[in-house]
Amino acid sequence: MICPECEKAGLKSKVYPSINRTTSYYPPFFDEEGRYHNHDNNTTTTEYSCSYGHNWVDRRKGICWCGWKG
């Protein structure tokens, strides 16, 4: 993870994740062929800050190797 503001300015900084929120739990499973699937339909929100004091939020939806998208 690289701070987007520092990257634009050509700076290097340390990044600190602070808050990670997920709404519900969708359990992973193994299909009939024994392949692992994680069909997590949540949006995971993580707040970050860097050593220069920049702050930002990253939101991601679940995906799985099989092509499933939340």
Secondary structure, DSSP 4 states (H G I P E B T S, - for coil): ---HHHHHHT----EEEEEEE-------EE-TTS-EE----PEEEEEEEETT--EEEEEEE-B-TTS-B-
